[in-house]
Structures are given as C-alpha cells and as structure tokens.
Amino acid sequence: MYDAFVVALAVFIGVAGHEMFGMSMLSRPIVVAPLAGALMGDLQTGLIVGASLEAIFMGVVNIGISSTAEPSLAAGLATAFAIKMGGNVDAVIPIVFPLAVLGLQLMNMIFSFVCGPMAAKFFKFAKSGDQKGIINLHFFMWFVHYALYALIPFFAVLFGADVVKSVLDNIPEVIMNGLTVAGNLLPAVGMAMLLRMLWSKNIAVWFFFGAVVMAYLELPLIAIAAVGTIIAIVIAQRDLQLKNISVHAVQSDAAVNATLDQEEEDFFQ
C-alpha cells in the first residue's frame, strides 16, 4: 500500500506541478523517477530509471495538439516495477513508451469526461463576474483531474507489480535479451526525435563535430558540454556584433540621407 501511495504521489507532483507552474518540466522522468525511488527507499534505482527514460523522452514535449506521450506515468511505474524486481532496469525499459502513450490517452479521457462538463460552470461565473468562483473551481478541477490520474499508478502498483514480476520471471531468456537490446536502442530513438525538431543545415556541422570529438578524442560528456557552451557563447557574441554593425550601418545611411535632403532644401531656398 505504501509503495502504491508514494508512486501515485510522485506522479501527481509531476503532472500537477508541471501544469500548475506553467510547463515547469516537473513531469519529466528525470524528476518523477528519482522522486518515486527516494520515497520507495531506493534512490539509486530511481536515478538510473530517470536518466534512462529521460534519454528516451528527451524529444517528447507536448505542446497544444502536438501531443504524443505522457512520460510521468511511465517513469513512476517503471521505477516501482524496477525496484520490486530488485533493480532490474533493463526489463522495464522496453514497456515504458507504450505506458506513456496510454497515459496520455487516459489523461485526455479524464479531462474530457470530468473537466469538460465544468466549462458551462466557468461561463456562468464569468458572465456574473464571479472571479473568486472561477479561481476556486479552477484549482478544484486541477486537483480532481490529476488526483484521478494518479489513481492509475496507485492501482497498477498495488495490484500489478507482483503480476508483472511473475510474468517477467516466466519470459524465456532469449526474449529478455531481445527486450534488453530494444531498451538500449530506445535512447537513440529519443535523440532522433529531438534531432528531427532541431535539425538545420546551418548547425548540422556541430552535430558531427561532437560525434568526432566523442569518438576519437574520447572526451567525457561534461567536457563536450563545456566545449559546446563555449562555442555557443562565441557564436552569440559574433551574432550580436554583426547585429550592432547592421544597426550602425542603417543609422549611418539614415543620417547621410537626412544630411543630403537638408542640403537640397537649403540649395533650393
């Protein structure tokens, strides 16, 4: 019961806090998984799961109608199942993306059937100028929406962890090895999704630069990140200088044109 409650609490803090403070990113796996792991008494597994899932969902950001997955549910359940199975992270990684897709559909369903009917109430408060009523109803529905969503991981952990463990124990070793390989490939999928949004021919050279530095110079990721930060600062300073030069050039041209116009007016007077 305790494990189910703390996982539900971690998911609630993630999704509700993310929406409460305006895309605060509290729902990211790197936040939810360590929180769930710490509350369950195994922070190390939570950190491992969080880092692994963050690599997978790095390119997943739900904005408007462009929504694909809800990673906090997957992060909470993956952490719980991994801890229940003695820290076997590789076994739960392959199932997280289907859980995330399912989580998004369930969240939208709760919103449509629970929060949607309250729209008429909001219009009523707005028409009567009841600002306090709008605020109170807003926060009440915020709590109800995400509390109902948090019940999903609660019951999943309460009734499903032992079932999942027994099923995984009966899976043949060859299939488990396949799942492990698939799990190792998922971070590459996450990076591909991120690159698909950010890819530009103007910055593609830096991607290959990082790959060469990593492969041949064998620099650690922190060193590569530091080099990337320095390059970004240099480029930003150069762009700022070019912008200032353009502004000064325009101002100079305007001043010259104004002087010529004034000279013409003086000549014809």
N, C-alpha and C positions, 0 to 999 in steps of 0.2 A: 504493500500500500504506500509506504513512504517513497520508494523509488518512483512509482507511478505519479505521485503528487509532485515531486520535485522536477521531474521531466516536464510535466504539464506546466509547472510554474516557469521553468526556463523558456519553454516555447511561448507562453503568454507574455513574459517580459520581452522576448524578442520581437514578436509580431506587433503587440500592442504598443511597446515603446517606440518601435520603428515608425508607426503611423502617428503616434502622439506628438513627436517632436519634429515631424517633417523630414522623412527619409534620413533618419539618424544612422541607418545601417545596423541597428541592433539585431535585426533578424538574420544577419549573415551567419553562416556556420562557424566562423572563427570566433564569434561571440557566444552563440547558443550552445555549441558543443562543450567548450570548456566550462561554461556555467553549469550545465547539466552534469558534467563529470565531477566538478567540485562539490556539488550538492549531493552526489551519489558516493562521494568519498574516493574517487579515482580521477584526479585532475589530469594525470599524465595521459590516460586513455582519451579523455575529453580533448586535450590539446592535439593529440595525434589525429583524432577523427576530425576536429575542427579544421586543422591545416589541410588534411586530405580533401575534405569536402569543399573548402574554400577554393582550392585549385580547380575543382570540377565546376563550381558555380561562379567562378570569377567573372565570366562574361554574361551572367544572368542578372539583369536589372529590369524589374517590372515597372514600366512607365506607361500610364494610360492603358490603352487597349493592347499595347505590346507586352503581353504577359505570357510567360512560358512555364514557370515553376515557382514553388514557394519553398525555399530551402530550409527554413527553420524547423518545420515538422520532420523533414528527413534527418536533419542534424540531431534533433533531440532523440528520435527513435534509434538512429544508428549508434549514438553514444550509449544509450541504455542497453541495446542488444549486444554491443561490443563488450561492455563491462560484464553483462550477465554471462557472456561466453568466455570470460577470462582474458579479456583484452584482445580478442581475435578481430582486429580491424579489417583485415583483408576479406573476411567472409561477409561483412555487411556493406562494404563499399559499392558492390555492383547493384544493390537494390535501392540505393538512395535516390537516383533520378526518377524512377517510377513513383516512389513515395512523394517526391517533391511535386511532380505533375499532378498526382492525386490530391495532394494537399491544396494546391491552387484551386482545383475544381471544387473541393469541399468548402473552401473559404468563400468562393464566389457563390456557392449554393446557399450557405448560411446568410451571406449578405443579401441575396435576392429574396429569400423567404422570411427572414427575420427583420432585417433593417429596411428593406424596400417598402413594406407596408406603412412604415413610420413617416414616409415622405409627406403624406397628407397632414399629419400632425405638425410637421415643421412648417408647412404652408399656412396652417391655421394660426400658429404662433406668430409667424411673420406678418400675416395680414392684420392681426390685432396689436402688433408692435410689442409682443411679449418677448423681450430679449432674454430675460432670465429663464423663461421656459425653453427657449431654443438651446441655450447653453446647457441646462440641466439634462434635457433629452439627448443632446449630442453626446455628452460624457456617459450617460447611462447606456446608450446604444453602443458606444465604443467598448464599454466593459462587457456588455452582453455578447456582442459579436465575437470578441476574442476569447472570452471565457468559454463560450460554446466550442470554439475551435480548439481550445486547449484540452477539452474533454476527449478529443480524438487520441492524442498521445497518451492521455491518462489511462483510458481503457485498453489501448494497444499494449502498453507496458504491463498493466495489471493482469491481463488475460493472455497476452500474446508472446511474451518473452520466452516462457518455457516451451511453448509450442514451436516457436521459431528455432530454439536451441535443439529440440528433438528432431525437427525436420533437417536441420543442417548437419546434425550428427549422423543421419542416415543417408546423406548425399554421398555418392561414390567419390573417391579421391580424385579421379580424373576430372570430374565435373567441378570439384572445388578448386583444382588447379586452373581450370578454364576460367572460373569466376575471379580468381586472383589475377590472372593475366588481364582480364577485362577491366578489373578495378584499376590496374596500373595504367591502362590506356585512357581511362576517363579524364585524368588531369590534362592530357593532350587535347581532348575534346573541349574542355573548358577554355584552354588557351586559344584554340582555334576559333571558338565563339567570340572571344574577346578581340582577337586579331581581325575577325570579319567586320567588326564595328569600327575599329581604329585604323585599319589598313589604308595607307595612302602611298602613292608612288614617291611623294616628297620625303617621307620618313622611313620608307622600306629599307633604305641603306643602313639605318641604325639597328634594325632588327638583325640583319646579317652580321653587322659589326659585333653585336652582343653574342651571337652564336659562335663567331670565330674566337672572340676573347675567351668564352667559356670553354670551348673545345680544345684550343691549342695553348692558351696561356694558363688554363686551369685555375683561374681566379675564383675565389668564393663569391657567392651571390651578393654578400654585403659589399664587397669591393666593386663588383659590377654595378650595383645600385648607386654607389658613391660616384663612380665614373659617369654614369648616366645623369645623375643630378648635376654634376659639374658641366657636362655638355649642354644640358637644358638651360642652365643659367647663362652660359656663354651665348647660346643662340638667342635667348630672350634679350640679353643686353644688346646684341647686334641688331635685332629687330627694332628695339627701342631707338637705337641710334639712327637707323635708316628712317624710322618714322619721324624723328626730330628733324633730320635733314630734309625730308619731303615737306614738312610743315614750314621750315625756314625758307625753302625754295619758293613755296607758294606765297608766303608773306612777302618775300623779296620781289617776286613778279608783280604782286598787287601794288607794292609801294612804287615800283618803277612805272607801272601803268598809270597810277594816280598822278605821279610827277609829270609824265608826258601829257596827260589830259589837262593838268593845270597850266603847263607851258603853252599848249594850244589855245586855251581860253585867254591867257594873257596876251598871246600874239594877235588874236583877232579883236581884242578890245581896243 
